[in-house]
Amino acid sequence: MLDGANHEDLANALVISDHLTSLQHRQRVVEALHHTAVDLTSLTDVNQVLQAIVSRSRELIMADVAYITLMERDIGGTRVRASVGTTSSSFEALTLKPDEGLGGLVVRTGAPVVTSNYSADQQFTHVPLNDEAVASERLRSMVGVPLRVGSDILGALFVANRGLQPFNETDIALISSLAAHAAVAVSNAKLYEDSRLATEQLDLAHMTIRQHAEELEKDFSELVSLSEAILRPEPLAVVVGRAAEAIGGDLALVLKSGAVLARHVRVNDGGGLARLLERVPAQTSVIAATAVFRGSDLGLGDAKSAARGFVSCLLARGEVLGYAYAWLPEGDIDESLRAVRRIFITLSFAMMGEQFERQYQERSLAQFFDYLSTSDRVHGPDVAMVARGFGITMQDYSHVCSWTGREIPGTIAKQIVSALTNAGIKASMHDGDVAALVPRDFSPHDVHNLAAAVDGEVLMACGIGSLDTQSWDEGLRQAKACAQALLALGRTGEAADRVELGLFGVLAANLGGSSVDAIMDRELADVQRHDAEHGSLLLDTIEGWFEDNYSSTKTAKRLHIHVNTLYRRLARIEKLLGAGWDRGDRALELRVALRLRRLSARAVGRAGS
């Protein structure tokens, strides 16, 4: 039995023991918080930090469950990001709005919230889905504290028990201390994560910039090379060749008419460019963008083939200059398309430069032809000096051609000039006609054939003038006169010089087409009508009679008829033309009409029949 003194000593001992126990517990808590802080500062991954926080919280509070939620802007509330001690997967998917459940109340108020019986607590709004998740874990008592950094609420930290063990002030203080460390750790981890992502994006940006720089350097190198070729200027074929080498494929430039202006094809092309030109005519090419064709679309290779064809319209100041075709046997489609588009833009400038050069040459040549037409008898050194001023070396040319017609569409004339220029022949419009200088390595008739291929309706006649045997102004006048003679004789689509036409050709040119027709009709119409109606050959008889100088024997032999038959024909001719038709001025007029007939298309048609 204890006396009063011993009883007092025992009470003091118990107080001291409780105090020591409390100090030891506080020391353990402080050490635990210290270790927690050290552990958290060593972690940089957000998920690792969150998992460490809930594990340490459950351990220190000795609770059944601990979990943490974080604010997420995309849902406008908090979502469970880490938990420990839970058994239900539905709990991991919990989300809370600021006005929902215990967690929403913590975030909204920024203060700790404690409940000893979650399902019966009315201090917060219950949400069926969340209540079901809490019930599935059989949680009853719970405390939640905010994760705060300054004035920002990042989320909330929770500990919970499945029994009715309430949380005291010490527990709330401890979990609040953990939440403070956790908030800083989460904030730092997020900053680190953002920094890491920013660094990765910066590295990616640097890599992209470096790749773009390398591509730009390559593009610039190609552009310099092509620009040098354009500005020198190099022939368009050279520019196309360099562009083809730059993209590692084949290239072609096509005029609006469909004529190929220039092309560069590799030895082992495989027919890709030719097939592309065949299958995709220029008139159907895409205007606003570059059309891409697989090799299998053109009947070359299978669907897995990397070969591609590219077609694009080349524009300058809204005007269609022509079309570009490219064939690449291999390579990434995006990279190939980028390279082809770059080259096509360069080729647009090349074609525009070519167009300016052509226009300048055509204007210069037209001015030179004007000079020849208006100057008084220009000769040798004088005209040679003027020609050099227009960029023309006289020794390089042997003939001049002039095409004329009664009604020539402007588009036909321009197309003829373009076709001749493409063939390396200087040509231009002049006084409504087309005129061209014929190089010595060309035949005038070959030059006319180039023009005739464009003039499909045979509307024009071509006169040829020599530049070797006379002055250049005379050669031009001669060419125009021969063209007019052919036109007067109805021989459009043909080419001839003064030697081929002779004196009567010059006469026809001076008379004009209507006068030539009038002469032939006046002198020969009755005879021609009789031949047509009776199948006779009176016109041939008249020609033979004059050619054989009125010899009945020679004429009968020429016509393969008996002399008596000849006499009957002559009598019929006298009846049609009148007496004395083969003598004096009447005979001369008939001879002229017959010669014009021979030169004209009528003679060609009669001979064919």
C-alpha positions as CSV (number, residue, x, y, z in Angstrom):
1,M,0.0,0.0,0.0
2,L,1.4,3.4,-1.1
3,D,1.5,6.3,1.3
4,G,0.9,9.9,0.2
5,A,4.5,10.6,-0.6
6,N,5.0,7.5,-2.7
7,H,1.7,8.1,-4.5
8,E,2.9,11.6,-5.4
9,D,6.3,10.2,-6.6
10,L,4.5,7.7,-8.8
11,A,2.3,10.4,-10.4
12,N,5.3,12.5,-11.1
13,A,7.1,9.5,-12.6
14,L,4.1,8.8,-14.9
15,V,4.0,12.5,-16.0
16,I,7.7,12.3,-16.7
17,S,7.3,9.1,-18.6
18,D,4.4,10.5,-20.7
19,H,6.5,13.5,-21.4
20,L,9.5,11.4,-22.5
21,T,7.2,9.3,-24.7
22,S,5.8,12.5,-26.3
23,L,9.3,13.9,-26.8
24,Q,10.4,10.6,-28.3
25,H,7.4,10.6,-30.6
26,R,8.0,14.2,-31.7
27,Q,11.7,13.3,-32.3
28,R,10.6,10.4,-34.5
29,V,8.2,12.7,-36.3
30,V,10.8,15.4,-36.8
31,E,13.3,12.7,-38.0
32,A,10.6,11.3,-40.3
33,L,9.8,14.7,-41.7
34,H,13.5,15.4,-42.2
35,H,14.0,12.1,-44.0
36,T,10.9,12.7,-46.0
37,A,12.1,16.1,-47.1
38,V,15.5,14.7,-48.0
39,D,13.9,11.8,-49.9
40,L,11.5,14.1,-51.8
41,T,14.2,16.5,-52.8
42,S,16.1,13.7,-54.4
43,L,13.2,12.8,-56.6
44,T,12.6,14.6,-59.9
45,D,9.9,12.5,-61.5
46,V,6.4,13.7,-60.5
47,N,4.9,10.3,-60.3
48,Q,7.7,9.0,-58.1
49,V,7.3,12.1,-55.8
50,L,3.6,11.5,-55.5
51,Q,4.0,7.8,-54.7
52,A,6.7,8.6,-52.1
53,I,4.4,11.2,-50.4
54,V,1.4,8.8,-50.0
55,S,3.7,6.0,-48.7
56,R,5.4,8.1,-46.1
57,S,2.0,9.7,-45.0
58,R,0.4,6.3,-44.5
59,E,3.5,5.1,-42.6
60,L,3.8,8.1,-40.3
61,I,0.1,8.4,-39.5
62,M,-0.3,4.6,-39.3
63,A,-3.4,4.8,-41.5
64,D,-5.0,2.2,-43.7
65,V,-5.1,4.3,-46.9
66,A,-3.3,7.4,-48.2
67,Y,-3.9,9.1,-51.5
68,I,-3.2,12.4,-53.2
69,T,-5.1,14.4,-55.8
70,L,-3.8,17.2,-58.1
71,M,-5.6,20.0,-59.9
72,E,-6.0,19.4,-63.7
73,R,-7.2,22.2,-65.9
74,D,-8.7,19.9,-68.6
75,I,-11.4,18.6,-66.1
76,G,-11.7,21.8,-64.0
77,G,-11.0,19.9,-60.7
78,T,-8.8,17.3,-59.1
79,R,-7.9,13.7,-60.0
80,V,-6.4,10.9,-57.9
81,R,-2.8,10.6,-59.0
82,A,-1.3,8.2,-56.4
83,S,-2.5,6.0,-53.6
84,V,-1.4,3.3,-51.2
85,G,-3.5,0.7,-49.3
86,T,-6.4,0.8,-51.8
87,T,-7.9,-2.4,-53.3
88,S,-10.4,-1.0,-55.8
89,S,-9.4,0.1,-59.3
90,S,-12.4,2.5,-59.4
91,F,-10.8,4.5,-56.6
92,E,-7.8,5.3,-58.8
93,A,-10.1,6.9,-61.4
94,L,-11.8,9.4,-59.0
95,T,-12.2,13.0,-60.1
96,L,-13.7,15.8,-58.0
97,K,-15.0,19.2,-58.9
98,P,-14.3,22.1,-56.3
99,D,-17.9,21.8,-55.1
100,E,-18.0,18.0,-54.8
101,G,-17.0,15.7,-51.8
102,L,-14.5,16.1,-49.1
103,G,-11.7,16.6,-51.5
104,G,-13.5,19.4,-53.3
105,L,-14.2,21.1,-49.9
106,V,-10.4,21.0,-49.1
107,V,-9.4,22.5,-52.4
108,R,-12.2,25.1,-52.3
109,T,-11.5,26.3,-48.7
110,G,-7.8,25.7,-48.6
111,A,-8.1,24.3,-45.1
112,P,-7.9,20.8,-43.5
113,V,-11.2,18.8,-43.4
114,V,-11.7,15.9,-40.9
115,T,-14.5,13.4,-40.7
116,S,-15.0,10.4,-38.4
117,N,-17.8,9.0,-40.5
118,Y,-17.5,9.9,-44.2
119,S,-20.9,8.4,-45.3
120,A,-22.9,10.3,-42.7
121,D,-21.0,13.6,-42.8
122,Q,-23.0,16.5,-44.2
123,Q,-20.4,19.2,-44.2
124,F,-19.6,18.5,-47.9
125,T,-21.7,17.5,-51.0
126,H,-21.9,13.8,-51.6
127,V,-21.5,12.5,-55.2
128,P,-22.9,9.0,-55.8
129,L,-19.9,7.9,-57.9
130,N,-17.3,9.0,-55.4
131,D,-19.3,7.7,-52.4
132,E,-19.4,4.3,-54.2
133,A,-15.6,4.3,-54.6
134,V,-15.2,5.3,-50.9
135,A,-17.6,2.5,-49.8
136,S,-15.8,0.0,-52.0
137,E,-12.7,0.6,-49.8
138,R,-14.9,0.6,-46.6
139,L,-13.3,4.0,-45.5
140,R,-15.0,5.8,-42.6
141,S,-12.7,8.3,-40.8
142,M,-10.6,10.6,-43.1
143,V,-8.6,13.7,-43.0
144,G,-7.6,15.9,-46.0
145,V,-5.2,18.8,-46.1
146,P,-4.4,21.1,-49.0
147,L,-1.2,21.1,-51.0
148,R,-0.3,24.8,-51.0
149,V,2.5,26.8,-52.6
150,G,2.1,30.4,-51.8
151,S,-1.5,31.3,-52.7
152,D,-1.8,28.4,-55.2
153,I,-3.6,25.1,-54.3
154,L,-2.0,22.3,-56.2
155,G,-4.3,19.5,-54.8
156,A,-4.9,17.7,-51.6
157,L,-3.3,14.9,-49.4
158,F,-5.6,12.4,-47.7
159,V,-5.2,9.7,-45.1
160,A,-8.1,7.4,-44.1
161,N,-9.0,4.4,-41.9
162,R,-11.5,1.7,-42.4
163,G,-12.5,1.7,-38.7
164,L,-13.8,4.5,-36.5
165,Q,-10.3,5.5,-35.3
166,P,-10.6,9.3,-35.4
167,F,-7.7,11.5,-36.3
168,N,-6.5,13.9,-33.6
169,E,-4.8,17.3,-33.7
170,T,-1.4,15.7,-33.7
171,D,-2.3,13.6,-36.8
172,I,-3.7,16.7,-38.5
173,A,-0.5,18.7,-37.7
174,L,1.7,15.9,-39.0
175,I,-0.3,15.4,-42.2
176,S,-0.3,19.2,-42.7
177,S,3.5,19.2,-42.3
178,L,3.8,16.4,-44.8
179,A,1.5,18.2,-47.2
180,A,3.7,21.3,-47.0
181,H,6.8,19.3,-47.9
182,A,4.8,17.5,-50.6
183,A,3.5,20.7,-52.1
184,V,7.1,22.0,-52.5
185,A,8.3,18.7,-53.8
186,V,5.4,18.4,-56.4
187,S,6.0,22.0,-57.5
188,N,9.7,21.4,-57.9
189,A,9.1,18.1,-59.7
190,K,6.7,19.9,-62.0
191,L,9.2,22.6,-62.7
192,Y,11.9,20.0,-63.3
193,E,9.5,18.1,-65.7
194,D,8.6,21.3,-67.5
195,S,12.3,22.2,-67.7
196,R,13.1,18.7,-69.0
197,L,10.3,19.0,-71.6
198,A,11.5,22.5,-72.5
199,T,15.0,21.2,-72.9
200,E,13.9,18.3,-75.1
201,Q,11.8,20.7,-77.2
202,L,14.7,23.1,-77.4
203,D,17.0,20.2,-78.5
204,L,14.4,19.2,-81.0
205,A,14.1,22.7,-82.2
206,H,17.9,23.0,-82.5
207,M,18.0,19.7,-84.4
208,T,15.2,20.9,-86.7
209,I,16.9,24.3,-87.2
210,R,20.1,22.4,-88.0
211,Q,18.4,20.2,-90.5
212,H,16.6,23.2,-92.0
213,A,20.0,25.0,-92.1
214,E,21.6,22.1,-93.9
215,E,18.6,21.9,-96.3
216,L,18.8,25.7,-96.9
217,E,22.5,25.5,-97.5
218,K,21.8,22.7,-100.0
219,D,19.0,24.7,-101.5
220,F,21.1,27.8,-101.6
221,S,24.0,26.0,-103.3
222,E,21.6,24.6,-105.9
223,L,20.0,28.0,-106.4
224,V,23.3,29.7,-106.8
225,S,24.3,27.1,-109.4
226,L,21.0,27.4,-111.3
227,S,21.0,31.2,-110.9
228,E,24.4,31.4,-112.5
229,A,23.1,29.4,-115.4
230,I,20.1,31.6,-115.7
231,L,21.9,34.9,-115.4
232,R,24.9,34.1,-117.6
233,P,22.7,33.2,-119.4
234,E,23.1,29.5,-120.2
235,P,20.9,27.8,-122.8
236,L,17.7,26.6,-121.3
237,A,18.8,23.0,-121.9
238,V,21.8,23.6,-119.7
239,V,19.6,25.0,-116.9
240,V,17.2,22.0,-117.1
241,G,20.2,19.6,-117.0
242,R,21.6,21.2,-113.9
243,A,18.1,21.2,-112.2
244,A,17.7,17.5,-113.1
245,E,21.1,16.7,-111.5
246,A,20.1,18.7,-108.4
247,I,17.0,16.5,-107.7
248,G,18.6,13.3,-109.0
249,G,15.9,12.7,-111.6
250,D,14.7,13.6,-115.1
251,L,13.2,16.9,-116.2
252,A,11.3,18.4,-119.1
253,L,9.9,21.8,-119.9
254,V,6.9,21.9,-122.1
255,L,5.3,24.9,-123.9
256,K,1.6,25.6,-123.6
257,S,1.2,24.2,-127.1
258,G,2.5,20.8,-125.9
259,A,5.9,21.1,-127.6
260,V,8.9,20.0,-125.5
261,L,11.1,23.0,-125.0
262,A,14.0,21.2,-123.2
263,R,14.5,17.9,-121.4
264,H,17.2,16.1,-119.5
265,V,17.0,12.3,-119.3
266,R,19.4,10.0,-117.5
267,V,20.8,6.9,-119.3
268,N,18.9,4.4,-117.2
269,D,15.7,6.4,-117.0
270,G,13.4,3.4,-117.5
271,G,11.0,5.4,-119.6
272,G,9.4,7.2,-116.7
273,L,9.6,10.8,-118.0
274,A,8.5,9.7,-121.5
275,R,5.5,7.8,-120.0
276,L,4.7,10.9,-117.9
277,L,4.7,13.2,-120.9
278,E,2.5,10.7,-122.8
279,R,0.0,10.1,-120.1
280,V,-0.4,13.6,-118.7
281,P,-0.7,16.1,-121.6
282,A,0.3,19.7,-120.8
283,Q,-3.2,21.0,-121.4
284,T,-4.6,18.8,-118.5
285,S,-1.8,19.6,-116.0
286,V,-2.7,20.9,-112.6
287,I,-2.5,24.7,-112.4
288,A,-2.5,25.6,-108.7
289,A,-0.4,22.8,-107.3
290,T,2.1,20.1,-108.2
291,A,0.4,16.9,-109.2
292,V,2.0,13.6,-108.0
293,F,1.8,10.4,-109.9
294,R,3.0,7.0,-108.7
295,G,4.9,4.7,-111.0
296,S,2.0,2.2,-110.9
297,D,-0.4,5.0,-112.1
298,L,1.7,5.2,-115.3
299,G,2.1,1.4,-115.7
300,L,5.7,1.4,-114.4
301,G,6.4,-0.8,-111.3
302,D,4.0,-1.9,-108.6
303,A,2.2,0.1,-105.9
304,K,5.2,-0.3,-103.6
305,S,7.6,1.4,-106.0
306,A,9.1,4.6,-104.7
307,A,9.2,6.1,-108.3
308,R,7.1,9.2,-108.6
309,G,6.2,11.6,-111.4
310,F,5.5,15.3,-110.8
311,V,3.7,17.8,-113.1
312,S,3.2,21.5,-112.4
313,C,2.2,24.6,-114.3
314,L,4.9,27.3,-114.4
315,L,3.5,30.7,-113.7
316,A,4.9,34.2,-113.8
317,R,2.8,37.3,-112.9
318,G,-0.3,35.2,-113.3
319,E,0.6,34.1,-116.8
320,V,1.1,30.4,-117.8
321,L,4.6,30.1,-119.2
322,G,4.5,26.4,-119.7
323,Y,4.7,23.1,-117.8
324,A,7.4,21.3,-115.9
325,Y,7.6,17.5,-115.7
326,A,9.9,15.6,-113.3
327,W,10.5,11.9,-112.8
328,L,12.3,10.7,-109.6
329,P,13.0,6.9,-109.5
330,E,13.4,6.8,-105.7
331,G,13.3,8.9,-102.5
332,D,11.0,10.0,-99.7
333,I,7.8,11.4,-101.2
334,D,7.8,14.5,-99.0
335,E,11.4,15.3,-99.5
336,S,11.0,14.7,-103.3
337,L,8.0,17.0,-103.5
338,R,9.8,19.7,-101.6
339,A,12.8,19.5,-103.9
340,V,10.7,19.4,-107.0
341,R,8.7,22.4,-106.0
342,R,11.9,24.3,-105.3
343,I,13.3,23.4,-108.7
344,F,10.0,24.2,-110.5
345,I,10.0,27.7,-109.0
346,T,13.6,28.1,-110.3
347,L,12.5,26.9,-113.7
348,S,9.7,29.4,-113.7
349,F,12.3,32.2,-113.5
350,A,14.4,30.4,-116.2
351,M,11.4,30.3,-118.5
352,M,10.5,33.9,-117.8
353,G,14.1,34.9,-118.6
354,E,13.9,32.8,-121.8
355,Q,10.6,34.5,-122.7
356,F,12.1,38.0,-122.1
357,E,15.1,37.0,-124.2
358,R,12.8,35.8,-127.0
359,Q,10.7,38.9,-126.9
360,Y,13.8,41.1,-127.1
361,Q,15.2,39.1,-130.0
362,E,11.8,39.2,-131.9
363,R,11.6,43.0,-131.3
364,S,15.2,43.5,-132.5
365,L,14.6,41.4,-135.6
366,A,11.4,43.2,-136.4
367,Q,13.2,46.5,-136.1
368,F,16.0,45.2,-138.4
369,F,13.4,44.1,-141.0
370,D,11.8,47.6,-140.7
371,Y,15.2,49.1,-141.4
372,L,15.7,46.9,-144.5
373,S,12.2,47.8,-145.7
374,T,12.5,51.5,-145.3
375,S,16.2,52.2,-146.1
376,D,17.3,53.1,-149.6
377,R,19.5,50.4,-151.1
378,V,21.5,49.4,-148.1
379,H,24.7,47.5,-149.0
380,G,27.6,45.5,-147.6
381,P,29.4,47.3,-144.8
382,D,26.5,49.6,-143.9
383,V,23.9,46.9,-143.4
384,A,26.5,44.6,-141.8
385,M,27.2,47.2,-139.2
386,V,23.5,47.8,-138.5
387,A,22.9,44.0,-138.3
388,R,25.6,43.7,-135.7
389,G,23.8,46.4,-133.7
390,F,20.8,44.1,-133.7
391,G,22.9,41.1,-132.7
392,I,22.9,39.6,-136.2
393,T,26.0,38.3,-138.0
394,M,25.3,38.5,-141.7
395,Q,27.7,35.7,-142.6
396,D,25.6,33.2,-140.7
397,Y,22.5,33.5,-142.9
398,S,21.9,32.5,-146.5
399,H,18.2,33.2,-147.1
400,V,15.2,35.1,-145.7
401,C,11.7,33.6,-145.7
402,S,8.4,35.5,-145.5
403,W,5.1,33.9,-144.8
404,T,1.9,35.7,-145.8
405,G,-1.8,34.9,-146.0
406,R,-5.1,36.7,-146.7
407,E,-6.5,36.3,-143.2
408,I,-4.0,34.8,-140.7
409,P,-5.1,34.3,-137.0
410,G,-2.6,36.1,-134.7
411,T,-2.2,32.9,-132.7
412,I,-1.1,31.0,-135.7
413,A,1.5,33.6,-136.6
414,K,2.8,33.7,-133.0
415,Q,3.0,29.9,-132.9
416,I,5.0,29.8,-136.1
417,V,7.4,32.4,-134.6
418,S,7.7,30.3,-131.5
419,A,8.3,27.0,-133.4
420,L,11.0,28.6,-135.5
421,T,12.7,30.2,-132.4
422,N,12.6,26.8,-130.7
423,A,14.5,25.4,-133.6
424,G,17.2,28.1,-133.3
425,I,15.9,30.3,-136.2
426,K,15.6,34.0,-135.8
427,A,11.9,34.9,-136.6
428,S,9.5,37.7,-135.8
429,M,6.3,39.4,-136.9
430,H,6.8,42.1,-139.6
431,D,4.0,44.1,-141.3
432,G,1.4,41.5,-140.4
433,D,3.5,38.6,-141.9
434,V,6.1,36.3,-140.4
435,A,9.7,36.7,-141.4
436,A,12.8,34.6,-140.6
437,L,16.5,34.5,-141.3
438,V,17.6,31.1,-142.5
439,P,21.0,29.9,-141.1
440,R,23.4,28.4,-143.5
441,D,23.0,24.9,-142.0
442,F,19.3,25.0,-142.8
443,S,17.5,24.6,-146.1
444,P,14.8,27.3,-146.7
445,H,12.3,24.5,-147.5
446,D,13.1,22.8,-144.2
447,V,12.4,26.0,-142.4
448,H,9.1,26.3,-144.2
449,N,8.2,22.7,-143.2
450,L,8.7,23.8,-139.5
451,A,6.2,26.6,-140.1
452,A,3.8,24.4,-142.1
453,A,3.6,21.9,-139.2
454,V,2.1,24.7,-137.1
455,D,-0.1,26.1,-139.9
456,G,-2.4,23.1,-140.1
457,E,-5.1,24.8,-142.0
458,V,-2.6,25.8,-144.8
459,L,-3.4,29.5,-144.6
460,M,0.0,30.9,-145.5
461,A,2.4,30.9,-148.4
462,C,6.2,31.2,-148.0
463,G,8.4,33.3,-150.2
464,I,12.2,32.8,-150.2
465,G,14.7,35.4,-150.9
466,S,18.5,34.9,-151.3
467,L,20.9,36.9,-149.2
468,D,24.0,35.8,-151.0
469,T,23.4,37.1,-154.5
470,Q,21.8,40.5,-153.6
471,S,21.5,43.1,-150.9
472,W,19.6,42.1,-147.8
473,D,16.8,44.7,-148.4
474,E,16.3,43.3,-151.9
475,G,16.3,39.7,-150.4
476,L,13.5,40.7,-148.0
477,R,11.5,42.4,-150.8
478,Q,12.0,39.3,-153.0
479,A,10.8,37.0,-150.3
480,K,7.7,39.1,-149.7
481,A,7.0,39.3,-153.5
482,C,7.3,35.5,-153.9
483,A,5.0,34.9,-151.0
484,Q,2.5,37.3,-152.6
485,A,2.9,35.5,-156.0
486,L,2.1,32.2,-154.4
487,L,-0.9,33.7,-152.6
488,A,-2.1,35.2,-155.9
489,L,-1.7,31.9,-157.6
490,G,-3.7,30.1,-154.8
491,R,-0.7,28.1,-153.7
492,T,-1.0,28.5,-149.9
493,G,1.0,26.0,-147.9
494,E,3.8,26.0,-150.5
495,A,7.3,27.7,-150.6
496,A,9.1,29.1,-153.6
497,D,11.8,31.6,-154.7
498,R,12.0,33.8,-157.7
499,V,13.8,31.1,-159.8
500,E,11.0,28.6,-159.2
501,L,8.3,31.2,-160.0
502,G,10.0,32.9,-162.9
503,L,8.9,36.1,-164.7
504,F,5.2,35.1,-164.5
505,G,5.4,34.6,-160.8
506,V,6.6,38.2,-160.4
507,L,3.8,39.3,-162.7
508,A,1.3,37.4,-160.5
509,A,2.7,39.1,-157.4
510,N,2.3,42.5,-159.0
511,L,-1.2,41.8,-160.4
512,G,-2.6,40.3,-157.2
513,G,-4.8,37.2,-156.7
514,S,-8.0,38.8,-158.0
515,S,-6.4,40.1,-161.2
516,V,-4.7,36.7,-161.9
517,D,-8.1,35.0,-161.5
518,A,-9.7,37.5,-163.8
519,I,-7.1,37.0,-166.6
520,M,-7.5,33.2,-166.5
521,D,-11.2,33.4,-166.4
522,R,-11.4,35.9,-169.3
523,E,-9.0,34.0,-171.5
524,L,-9.6,30.4,-170.6
525,A,-13.1,30.0,-169.1
526,D,-14.9,28.9,-172.3
527,V,-12.3,26.3,-173.1
528,Q,-12.2,25.0,-169.5
529,R,-15.9,24.7,-169.4
530,H,-16.0,22.7,-172.7
531,D,-13.2,20.4,-171.3
532,A,-15.2,19.9,-168.1
533,E,-18.5,19.2,-169.9
534,H,-17.1,17.0,-172.7
535,G,-14.0,15.5,-171.2
536,S,-11.9,17.0,-173.9
537,L,-8.3,18.3,-173.7
538,L,-8.6,21.6,-175.6
539,L,-6.4,23.5,-173.0
540,D,-3.6,21.0,-173.4
541,T,-4.0,21.2,-177.2
542,I,-3.6,25.0,-177.0
543,E,-0.5,24.7,-174.8
544,G,1.1,22.1,-177.2
545,W,0.2,24.2,-180.3
546,F,2.1,27.2,-178.8
547,E,5.0,25.1,-177.4
548,D,5.6,23.4,-180.8
549,N,5.4,26.8,-182.7
550,Y,2.3,25.9,-184.6
551,S,3.7,22.6,-186.0
552,S,0.8,20.2,-186.5
553,T,3.1,17.2,-186.7
554,K,5.0,17.9,-183.5
555,T,1.8,18.9,-181.6
556,A,0.0,15.7,-182.7
557,K,3.0,13.6,-181.6
558,R,3.2,15.5,-178.2
559,L,-0.5,14.8,-177.6
560,H,-0.4,11.2,-178.9
561,I,-3.2,11.9,-181.4
562,H,-3.7,11.7,-185.2
563,V,-3.2,14.9,-187.1
564,N,-6.8,14.9,-188.3
565,T,-7.9,14.8,-184.6
566,L,-5.6,17.8,-184.0
567,Y,-7.3,19.7,-186.8
568,R,-10.8,19.0,-185.4
569,R,-9.6,20.2,-182.0
570,L,-8.2,23.4,-183.4
571,A,-11.4,24.0,-185.3
572,R,-13.4,23.6,-182.0
573,I,-10.9,26.0,-180.2
574,E,-11.4,28.6,-183.0
575,K,-15.2,28.3,-182.6
576,L,-14.8,29.0,-178.8
577,L,-12.1,31.7,-178.9
578,G,-12.7,33.3,-182.3
579,A,-10.6,33.5,-185.4
580,G,-7.0,34.6,-185.0
581,W,-6.8,33.3,-181.5
582,D,-3.2,32.0,-182.1
583,R,-1.8,35.2,-183.7
584,G,-0.6,38.6,-182.4
585,D,-1.7,40.2,-179.1
586,R,-4.5,37.6,-178.7
587,A,-1.9,34.8,-178.7
588,L,0.2,36.7,-176.1
589,E,-2.7,37.1,-173.8
590,L,-3.5,33.4,-174.1
591,R,0.1,32.5,-173.4
592,V,0.2,34.6,-170.2
593,A,-3.1,33.1,-169.0
594,L,-1.8,29.6,-169.7
595,R,1.5,30.2,-167.9
596,L,-0.3,31.6,-164.9
597,R,-2.6,28.6,-164.9
598,R,0.4,26.3,-164.9
599,L,1.9,28.2,-161.9
600,S,-1.4,28.3,-160.0
601,A,-3.1,25.6,-157.9
602,R,-5.6,25.1,-160.7
603,A,-2.9,23.5,-162.8
604,V,-2.0,21.3,-159.9
605,G,-5.6,20.2,-159.5
606,R,-6.0,19.6,-163.2
607,A,-2.9,17.5,-163.5
608,G,-4.0,15.4,-160.5
609,S,-7.4,14.7,-162.1
